[in-house]
Amino acid sequence: MLTVEAHATSHVGRVRKGNEDNYLLLHISRSRAWTGSQDNGEFVIESQQFDIDDNGVVLAVSDGMGGAMAGEVASKMAVECVCEKLLDEDLEETLTPEAYDYNLIAKLYNATLYANHLVHQQGRSDPQFQGMGATFTGIGITPRGIDLIQVGDSRAYLIRNGKIYQVTKDQSLVQQLIDAQQISPEEAETHTLKNVILQALGAQSEIFPVSARLLPNKGDIVLLCSDGLSNKVSAAGMQRVILENLDSLEMACAELVTEANANGGEDNITLVIAKLDGEGLAEPVGEEVQIELIDLGNIHDTADQDTAEIV
């Protein structure tokens, strides 16, 4: 039996007046969901233990953007719309047997498109929400794998065998400049266009979520976070805090928020930590982490491979 221990929190930070971040913990078979944002600085950690069946669980973070309360509305709509669609949609009848292994990622992909449509329509129909948007980075966990979906620059990290890997790539202008070798990763950290992202839920009528799969190993820990954490705590810092608190990942959540605030806390801070366990999981071997990039329009014929780098 595959089990997942999950902890999530969202903190307003030290500077912002409101919290425009949100998170989602969803157990599909039980139709139970937990979302959260604390606007008054209250520090709450949501902790859940999941037994994973074929329908799986979904964990996600969303970072809203827009004037006034628009960012808060966008991230709230993002997690709630994804949750609603995942609980309502049944792809079992339409998927071929060959595509069954990709059931959850297909549902999560469709739910993300659905959320984009609703957030975009809300932004167009209500002037106070014009131009609002939200990142969405999530994972779906089933006995078949860890499926990733990403829109924007909220990140997913994997801690395996004592090492940390960034398993998503920021959909941002500075990442594009890094890929083109026009700037270095170090220069990107202080670049004036650092906060420009290339896509977000609701910002455009059409989005292109990136979808991928990891094969889980025993003891894997996945960290999802908004840039309020990743801009203030290095990957090495995240790794240190989590490895020092393996017996209390709830404490790791608290310490990561504390460190982000100690380093300025200019942005909202949201994170989800999930630890996988189970007798059927393979032991980690070597330092390579293979990521299968999934083309949902052509599941059977193409599966590009990428290798996550230690960060």
Secondary structure, 3 states (H helix, E strand, C coil): CCEEEEEEEEECCCCCCCCCEEEEEEECCCCEEEECCCCCCCCCEEEEEEECCCCCEEEEEEEEECCCCHHHHHHHHHHHHHHHHHHHCCCCCCCCHHHHHHHHHHHHHHHHHHHHHHHHHHHHHCHHHCCCEECEEEEEEECCEEEEEEECCCEEEEEECCEEEECCCCCEHHHHHHHCCCCCHHHHCCCCCCCCECCCECCCCCCCCEEEEECCECCCEEEEECHHHHCCCCHHHHHHHHHHCCCCHHHHHHHHHHHHHHCCCCCCEEEEEEEEECCCCECCCCCCEEEEEECCCCCCCCEEEEEECEC
